[in-house]
Amino acid sequence: MTVRLGGAEPDRPQARRTHPEAAGPTGYGRALQLARKRSGLTQEQLAAASGVSVRAIRDLELGRASRPRRETTRLLAEALGLTGSHRVLLDQASGHVSVDTTLRQMYEEDAASPPSAMHPLVGRERELDVVAGALLAGRERILSLVGLPGAGKSLLALAVAHRHAAKGGGRVIWLPARATGGGSAPAAGHGPSLLTSWMLDRLRGDGPLDELAGLIGDRRTLLVVDGYDGPVADGGRLLHLLARCTNLQVLVTMRTPLPVLGVRAVPLAPLPLAGTGAEPGQGAASPAVRLMLAHVAYTRPAMQQTAAVTEAVTGLCRLLDGIPLALHLAAGWLPMYSPEQLLDKARDNPLPLLEPVFAGESEGEADLGALIRGAVGGLRPAQSGVLTALALRRQPSATEEVQRFLGRPPQEVVRALHGLLLRGLIREERLPGGGTAVSVLNLVRHTVLAARERAPRAAVAHV
């Protein structure tokens, strides 16, 4: 499908273009039935309100009528009380309105605006100030939030989008690019719509990018693409879009850095944890522990948050690396296990706690264990070698130590560590005597070691 947005019309007249899913009686009948049921009207009630016969309405919904008249469409839409994009979609399904008109109408009504968040943002105040401040001040035109799945990139991006809109930063467009189940859902009703699907197609290369540029125009706009990973990611197309739209800014969330010069990566580490050997009560002040204690309060409201509960939650957060999605998934087991029991299970092996409680029953439920395995499996050989060595070492290591026990060129080790840090697979720690070291996340370590245990068995089975 080719959609012309802006520019001169072709010399030769063309047939009216309609969206393939909405064109014809089947598309209109489906749209009419959906709108009628949403309004809570029966066919008889709609007929009485519109003046269109019950038989005509029934024929339209069943696809027996080839195409409704323009006047019939108007009467039905007014009787249903449809306005804005809902009205345009029904009109477009009838074939009387072009896709160009539909998309422009939806865009002008902010049909791609950011949705409301499902959960509060915890422990990301500093990151929110930095990212939102840079975009509002115009210091950056494109930023990418990079990190491990489940670290909270989408929720942070959503908070940035809402602050940008509230502070007068112009129009905000929210494009959910990641497939369902790729991580935790940050917002209610954040699936792709007709407009966002069309825009994502242009970003992916399924259609001229200039059409998207023509829709955005010169208006000050923040484009947020959530889940700009895999085959979807094309930094060149983003830069081309920025060149065409001089007042456009872009924020993307990704699991791996975008290898394009000029795109600044903002790594999002897991939530801060209480340090080893912290004083009693200090753990409760850390964002990860506060988030997990909130899960406990919701799931077990009768449970008193005693010092023992806080201590167990603090230990659990440390074993789950303070990853928000890991805490959310582990909290799903709280109706069956106490925090102390969950801590015992995490000490033995934390990976089973990452499995969704409603696996196979809840649509879009994320499997964080599978996502971490995918992140580890997608590493380059040099990065994988460094990660495995750190996982086997089981203690924080300074860069010089890593270079020494690996026996590899310093630049190769530094580049590998840099990539692992951006992906959120390792974290930087401050040493008591000064200086910094890196360590592998506990969940990542268990994933790497489990893969090493499976490899020999697979080799033996193959033989």
TILO-934526 format. One record per residue (C-alpha): residue number from 1; residue in three letters; x, y, z. Coordinates in pm, whole numbers. Each point is the difference from the previous one (the first is absolute). Layout:
# TILO-934526
     n   res       px       py       pz
   NUM   ALA        X        Y        Z
...
# end
This chain:
# TILO-934526
     n   res       px       py       pz
     1   MET        0        0        0
     2   THR      131      342      -93
     3   VAL     -125      301      190
     4   ARG       74      350     -127
     5   LEU       39      250      282
     6   GLY       79      345     -128
     7   GLY      161       85     -331
     8   ALA     -156       38     -342
     9   GLU     -273     -231     -122
    10   PRO       87     -231     -291
    11   ASP      -95      114     -350
    12   ARG     -217     -303      -65
    13   PRO     -305      -63      216
    14   GLN       29     -306      220
    15   ALA     -261     -223      156
    16   ARG      -97       86      355
    17   ARG      228     -178      244
    18   THR     -129     -161      316
    19   HIS      159     -196      280
    20   PRO       -4     -371      -93
    21   GLU     -144     -107      335
    22   ALA     -275      261       -9
    23   ALA      -96       -1     -370
    24   GLY     -319     -167     -126
    25   PRO     -316     -113      177
    26   THR      177     -244      230
    27   GLY      220      275      140
    28   TYR     -291      241       39
    29   GLY     -226     -264      150
    30   ARG      263      -89      258
    31   ALA       62      367       82
    32   LEU     -373       73       29
    33   GLN      -65     -298      225
    34   LEU      292       92      225
    35   ALA     -117      362       27
    36   ARG     -357     -108       72
    37   LYS      101     -241      276
    38   ARG      233      259      148
    39   SER     -297      238       18
    40   GLY     -212     -268      167
    41   LEU     -275       10     -264
    42   THR     -190     -285     -158
    43   GLN      -66        0     -373
    44   GLU     -360       98       70
    45   GLN      105      292      222
    46   LEU      252      121     -259
    47   ALA     -268      -20     -269
    48   ALA     -240      209      209
    49   ALA      267      263       73
    50   SER      135       26     -355
    51   GLY     -302      -55     -221
    52   VAL      184     -281     -181
    53   SER     -200     -322      -12
    54   VAL       91     -300      215
    55   ARG       34     -209     -314
    56   ALA      248      245     -152
    57   ILE      209        3      318
    58   ARG       -6     -379       17
    59   ASP      101      -29     -366
    60   LEU      288      242       51
    61   GLU      133     -182      307
    62   LEU      -26     -337     -173
    63   GLY      168      130     -316
    64   ARG     -303      -51     -221
    65   ALA      -10      365     -108
    66   SER      279       76     -244
    67   ARG       61      359      112
    68   PRO     -196      242      222
    69   ARG     -111      333     -137
    70   ARG      170      312      130
    71   GLU     -327      118      159
    72   THR      -49     -339      168
    73   THR      349       19      146
    74   ARG      -69      350      131
    75   LEU     -329      -99      164
    76   LEU      150     -305      169
    77   ALA      308      188      123
    78   GLU     -212      279      150
    79   ALA     -237     -247      165
    80   LEU      297     -181      153
    81   GLY      140      330      127
    82   LEU      334      -55     -172
    83   THR      244      290       -6
    84   GLY      361       57      -92
    85   SER      207     -294     -115
    86   HIS     -280     -250       79
    87   ARG     -222      185     -247
    88   VAL      276       22     -259
    89   LEU       77     -372       27
    90   LEU     -363      -94      -64
    91   ASP      -21      245     -291
    92   GLN      327     -133     -142
    93   ALA     -123     -360       27
    94   SER     -297       98     -217
    95   GLY      236      102     -281
    96   HIS     -114      364        1
    97   VAL      312      131      177
    98   SER      359      -60     -115
    99   VAL      275     -138      221
   100   ASP      179      335      -30
   101   THR     -292      174      168
   102   THR      -30     -269      266
   103   LEU      367       16       98
   104   ARG       13      379        5
   105   GLN     -316       19      210
   106   MET      136     -252      251
   107   TYR      337      176       13
   108   GLU     -158      340       64
   109   GLU     -200     -154      284
   110   ASP      318     -133      166
   111   ALA     -107     -359      -63
   112   ALA      366     -104       50
   113   SER       46      191      326
   114   PRO      163     -180      296
   115   PRO     -238     -217      205
   116   SER      -32        5      377
   117   ALA      251     -203      202
   118   MET     -112     -318      172
   119   HIS      259       27      279
   120   PRO      176      287      180
   121   LEU      360       79      -86
   122   VAL      221      -99      295
   123   GLY      364       88       47
   124   ARG       48      167     -339
   125   GLU      -35      365      101
   126   ARG      358       84      -98
   127   GLU      -26     -168     -340
   128   LEU     -335      170      -63
   129   ASP      146      343       76
   130   VAL      303      -57     -224
   131   VAL     -181     -141     -304
   132   ALA     -307      224       13
   133   GLY      216      304       73
   134   ALA      228      -62     -298
   135   LEU     -295      -36     -238
   136   LEU     -197      296      135
   137   ALA      306      226      -15
   138   GLY       69     -112     -357
   139   ARG      350     -122       87
   140   GLU      -60     -335     -170
   141   ARG     -203      -90     -307
   142   ILE       22     -377       42
   143   LEU       58     -215      309
   144   SER      -20     -375       54
   145   LEU      -78     -166      333
   146   VAL      198     -325        1
   147   GLY        1     -285      248
   148   LEU      -99     -348      105
   149   PRO     -360     -110      -63
   150   GLY     -217       82      300
   151   ALA      222      282      128
   152   GLY     -280      254      -47
   153   LYS       95      173     -326
   154   SER     -359       20     -125
   155   LEU     -134      141      327
   156   LEU      275      263       10
   157   ALA      -63       95     -364
   158   LEU     -370       35       77
   159   ALA       76      230      294
   160   VAL      228      208     -225
   161   ALA     -276       23     -261
   162   HIS     -257      123      251
   163   ARG      238      254      153
   164   HIS       92      123     -349
   165   ALA     -367       58      -81
   166   ALA      -77      159      338
   167   LYS      293      243      -28
   168   GLY     -105      128     -343
   169   GLY      249     -201     -202
   170   GLY     -242      -35     -292
   171   ARG     -181     -301     -140
   172   VAL      103     -342      131
   173   ILE      -42     -315     -212
   174   TRP       21     -341      169
   175   LEU       78     -297     -227
   176   PRO       -4     -347      164
   177   ALA      239     -191     -227
   178   ARG       65     -306      216
   179   ALA     -222     -303      -39
   180   THR     -224     -105      288
   181   GLY      183     -204      260
   182   GLY      337      161      -65
   183   GLY       12      157      344
   184   SER     -220      147      266
   185   ALA     -296      204     -120
   186   PRO       60      364      107
   187   ALA     -338      139      -98
   188   ALA     -364      -83      -41
   189   GLY     -123      -38     -357
   190   HIS      344       55     -151
   191   GLY      -38     -237     -296
   192   PRO       37      124     -356
   193   SER     -293      181     -164
   194   LEU      -68       69     -366
   195   LEU      206      319       20
   196   THR      292     -136      205
   197   SER       18     -315     -215
   198   TRP       22      215     -312
   199   MET      274      214      157
   200   LEU      197     -306      114
   201   ASP      -21     -146     -349
   202   ARG      173      313     -134
   203   LEU      272      -24      265
   204   ARG       55     -367      -86
   205   GLY       31       79     -369
   206   ASP     -343     -132     -104
   207   GLY      -90      318     -183
   208   PRO      160      335      -84
   209   LEU      144      173      306
   210   ASP      -78      336     -160
   211   GLU     -370      -72       57
   212   LEU       64      -11      375
   213   ALA      212      315      -24
   214   GLY     -285      171     -184
   215   LEU     -243      -94      276
   216   ILE      226      130      279
   217   GLY       99      314     -188
   218   ASP      180      289      171
   219   ARG     -200       -5      322
   220   ARG      204      -53      317
   221   THR      -39     -371       72
   222   LEU      148     -269      223
   223   LEU      -17     -346     -158
   224   VAL       35     -282      256
   225   VAL       58     -347     -148
   226   ASP      -29     -265      270
   227   GLY      183     -323      -85
   228   TYR      209      110     -299
   229   ASP      181     -335      -22
   230   GLY       94     -272     -245
   231   PRO     -100       39     -365
   232   VAL     -209      304       91
   233   ALA      305      206       97
   234   ASP      140      216     -279
   235   GLY      197      296      124
   236   GLY       43      134     -351
   237   ARG     -374       41      -46
   238   LEU      -26      181      333
   239   LEU      276      241     -100
   240   HIS     -168       56     -338
   241   LEU     -327       78      178
   242   LEU      179      247      228
   243   ALA      154      169     -303
   244   ARG     -342       38     -164
   245   CYS     -179      121      315
   246   THR      213      276      149
   247   ASN     -206       32      320
   248   LEU      -18     -373       69
   249   GLN      166     -175      295
   250   VAL       19     -378       45
   251   LEU       19     -222      309
   252   VAL       31     -377      -49
   253   THR       19     -289      245
   254   MET      228     -288      -97
   255   ARG      169     -308      140
   256   THR      316       54     -202
   257   PRO      164      329     -103
   258   LEU      -85      142     -340
   259   PRO      326      -14     -200
   260   VAL      -42      342     -159
   261   LEU      231      295       49
   262   GLY     -180      288      169
   263   VAL     -252     -206      200
   264   ARG       78       42      370
   265   ALA      -67     -312      209
   266   VAL     -128       41      356
   267   PRO       61     -329      187
   268   LEU     -270      -92      249
   269   ALA      140     -221      274
   270   PRO     -219     -201      239
   271   LEU     -134      183      304
   272   PRO      260       82      268
   273   LEU       40     -255      280
   274   ALA      111       28      360
   275   GLY      369      -73       17
   276   THR      138     -315      157
   277   GLY       45       50      372
   278   ALA     -237      297       14
   279   GLU     -134      110      335
   280   PRO     -340     -142      104
   281   GLY     -280      201     -156
   282   GLN      213      138     -284
   283   GLY     -134     -260     -241
   284   ALA     -355      134       30
   285   ALA      120      336     -131
   286   SER      121     -144     -331
   287   PRO     -239       28     -299
   288   ALA        5     -375      -69
   289   VAL     -101      -87      356
   290   ARG     -268      270        8
   291   LEU     -147     -142     -320
   292   MET        0     -358      130
   293   LEU     -148      104      335
   294   ALA     -283      167     -193
   295   HIS      -63     -333     -177
   296   VAL      -12     -172      341
   297   ALA     -245      259      134
   298   TYR     -235      -47     -296
   299   THR       21     -379       -9
   300   ARG        1      -62      376
   301   PRO     -168      301      161
   302   ALA      -31     -178      336
   303   MET      374      -62       23
   304   GLN      185      241      225
   305   GLN      320      136     -150
   306   THR      225     -102      285
   307   ALA      378       17        3
   308   ALA        9     -368      -98
   309   VAL     -223       62     -303
   310   THR      208      300     -107
   311   GLU      319     -202       38
   312   ALA     -142     -283     -212
   313   VAL     -121      243     -266
   314   THR      340      172       -5
   315   GLY      176     -332      -57
   316   LEU     -252      -97     -267
   317   CYS       51      330     -184
   318   ARG      375      -54        2
   319   LEU      -34     -351     -146
   320   LEU     -241      135     -266
   321   ASP      239      289      -76
   322   GLY     -262      268       63
   323   ILE     -151      -57     -346
   324   PRO     -359      134       19
   325   LEU     -147     -273     -220
   326   ALA      179     -270      202
   327   LEU     -148      144      320
   328   HIS     -344       13     -162
   329   LEU       19     -363     -113
   330   ALA      132     -122      336
   331   ALA     -279      191      176
   332   GLY     -248     -209     -197
   333   TRP       98     -294      223
   334   LEU      -69      189      326
   335   PRO     -353     -143       45
   336   MET      167     -343       33
   337   TYR      337       81      157
   338   SER      108      246      267
   339   PRO      289      240      -70
   340   GLU      225     -225      210
   341   GLN      -96     -305     -207
   342   LEU       57      190     -324
   343   LEU      343      100      127
   344   ASP       88     -365       66
   345   LYS     -109      -96     -351
   346   ALA      198      287     -153
   347   ARG      312     -108      190
   348   ASP      -32     -346     -152
   349   ASN      -83      119     -354
   350   PRO     -172      331      -80
   351   LEU      -85      -84     -363
   352   PRO     -325     -193       72
   353   LEU     -136      313      171
   354   LEU       18      177     -337
   355   GLU     -255     -233     -155
   356   PRO     -345      163      -29
   357   VAL     -247     -128      258
   358   PHE     -273       -8     -266
   359   ALA      218     -145     -276
   360   GLY     -222     -102     -289
   361   GLU     -303      163      160
   362   SER       74      373      -18
   363   GLU       53      168     -335
   364   GLY      321      202      -20
   365   GLU      146     -131      327
   366   ALA      376       49      -25
   367   ASP      249     -284       51
   368   LEU      301      190      131
   369   GLY      214     -314       10
   370   ALA      -48      -47     -375
   371   LEU       74      368      -61
   372   ILE      328      -20      195
   373   ARG       99     -315     -189
   374   GLY      -66      187     -322
   375   ALA      213      295      113
   376   VAL      289     -231       95
   377   GLY      -35     -208     -315
   378   GLY       11      309     -222
   379   LEU      345      112      115
   380   ARG      305       14     -222
   381   PRO      268     -265       68
   382   ALA      233      244      178
   383   GLN     -282      129      221
   384   SER     -119     -353       74
   385   GLY      351     -108      100
   386   VAL       44      290      241
   387   LEU     -347      -55      149
   388   THR       65     -371       55
   389   ALA      336       71      165
   390   LEU     -159      254      236
   391   ALA     -285     -240       80
   392   LEU      247     -272       96
   393   ARG      207      241      207
   394   ARG     -300       77      229
   395   GLN      144      322      142
   396   PRO       32      364     -108
   397   SER      304       58     -219
   398   ALA      180      316     -105
   399   THR       65       48     -370
   400   GLU      371      -69       45
   401   GLU      -79     -329      174
   402   VAL     -229     -106     -283
   403   GLN      273       75     -253
   404   ARG      254     -193      206
   405   PHE     -191     -324       56
   406   LEU     -140       -4     -356
   407   GLY      336       74     -160
   408   ARG     -161      199     -281
   409   PRO       92      339     -148
   410   PRO     -117      286      228
   411   GLN     -202      172     -273
   412   GLU     -190     -320      -78
   413   VAL      -90      -50      366
   414   VAL     -105      363       49
   415   ARG     -224      -10     -308
   416   ALA     -161     -324      119
   417   LEU      -61      140      350
   418   HIS     -146      315     -151
   419   GLY     -249     -203     -203
   420   LEU      -96     -213      301
   421   LEU      -57      308      215
   422   LEU     -224      162     -261
   423   ARG     -204     -319      -28
   424   GLY      -41      -12      378
   425   LEU      154     -348       34
   426   ILE      268      122      241
   427   ARG       -1      284      250
   428   GLU      264      237      127
   429   GLU       78       -2      373
   430   ARG      204      231      218
   431   LEU      270     -172      202
   432   PRO       38       80      374
   433   GLY      353      133      -45
   434   GLY      -88      208     -305
   435   GLY      -13      -85     -366
   436   THR     -261     -200     -189
   437   ALA      -55     -358     -105
   438   VAL     -251     -190     -211
   439   SER     -206     -304       90
   440   VAL     -249     -218     -182
   441   LEU     -365       27      102
   442   ASN     -105     -301      206
   443   LEU     -278      -96     -242
   444   VAL      240       29     -293
   445   ARG      261     -211      183
   446   HIS     -252     -279       61
   447   THR     -107       21     -365
   448   VAL      359      -27     -125
   449   LEU       85     -289      234
   450   ALA     -320     -186      -91
   451   ALA       89       33     -368
   452   ARG      349     -139       69
   453   GLU     -153     -298      180
   454   ARG     -237      -70     -288
   455   ALA      272       23     -265
   456   PRO      194     -319       99
   457   ARG     -323     -199       34
   458   ALA     -110      118     -343
   459   ALA      338      -98     -146
   460   VAL      -20     -348      155
   461   ALA     -355      -46     -124
   462   HIS      110      105     -349
   463   VAL      281     -258        1
# end
